């Protein structure tokens, strides 16, 4: 019998349904722009950089009023500043 080992999850910010929908939008938009999967972007935004909890959720009120191109550009710049943009290619 094998035992499933589940890694501990990092604490995450509680999100409203609207914030959750927006987070998925951001993840998928970045994945499309960068030619990778949503799973990879989610890992980068949570495990590698905490951008989801530190930026996307807290800034939801301002970010969700912007267009897709602006949001993707902002997130790519933040990923670059935090040194995780190169992780997309791994």
C-alpha positions in Angstrom: 0.0 0.0 0.0 1.4 3.4 -1.0 1.0 6.5 1.0 0.2 9.8 -0.7 2.4 12.6 0.7 0.8 16.0 0.3 3.1 18.9 0.6 2.0 21.6 3.1 0.2 24.5 1.4 1.2 28.0 2.0 -1.4 30.3 3.5 -3.3 32.1 0.9 -5.4 35.2 1.0 -9.1 34.6 1.2 -10.7 35.6 -2.1 -14.2 36.6 -3.1 -15.7 34.7 -6.1 -15.0 37.8 -8.2 -11.3 37.9 -7.2 -11.0 34.1 -7.9 -12.4 34.6 -11.4 -10.0 37.5 -11.9 -7.1 35.5 -10.7 -7.9 32.7 -13.2 -8.2 35.3 -15.9 -4.8 36.7 -15.1 -3.2 33.2 -15.0 -4.7 32.2 -18.3 -3.8 35.5 -20.0 -0.2 35.2 -18.8 -0.1 31.6 -20.0 -1.3 32.5 -23.4 1.1 35.4 -23.7 4.1 33.4 -22.5 3.3 30.2 -24.3 3.0 28.0 -21.3 0.3 26.3 -19.2 -1.9 27.8 -16.6 -0.5 25.3 -14.1 3.0 26.6 -14.7 1.9 30.2 -14.3 0.0 29.4 -11.1 3.1 27.7 -9.6 5.2 30.8 -10.4 2.6 33.2 -9.0 2.1 31.2 -5.8 5.1 29.0 -4.9 7.9 30.9 -6.6 6.9 34.5 -6.0 3.7 34.9 -4.0 2.5 37.5 -6.6 -1.0 36.1 -6.4 -1.4 36.9 -2.7 0.9 39.9 -2.6 -0.3 41.8 -5.7 -3.2 40.3 -7.7 -5.6 39.8 -4.9 -4.8 43.0 -2.9 -4.9 45.1 -6.1 -8.0 43.6 -7.5 -10.1 46.7 -7.2 -7.7 48.7 -9.4 -6.4 45.9 -11.7 -9.8 44.5 -12.8 -10.7 47.9 -14.3 -7.8 47.7 -16.7 -7.6 46.0 -20.1 -6.0 42.6 -20.7 -2.9 44.0 -22.3 -2.2 46.4 -19.4 -2.7 43.6 -16.8 -0.4 41.2 -18.7 2.3 43.8 -19.1 2.1 44.7 -15.4 2.3 41.1 -14.3 5.2 40.4 -16.6 7.1 43.4 -15.3 6.5 42.3 -11.7 7.6 38.7 -12.5 10.8 40.1 -14.0 11.4 42.3 -11.0 11.0 39.3 -8.7 13.2 37.1 -10.9 10.6 34.5 -11.8 9.9 35.4 -15.5 12.7 33.1 -16.6 10.9 30.3 -14.7 8.3 30.2 -17.4 10.8 28.7 -19.8 11.8 25.9 -17.5 
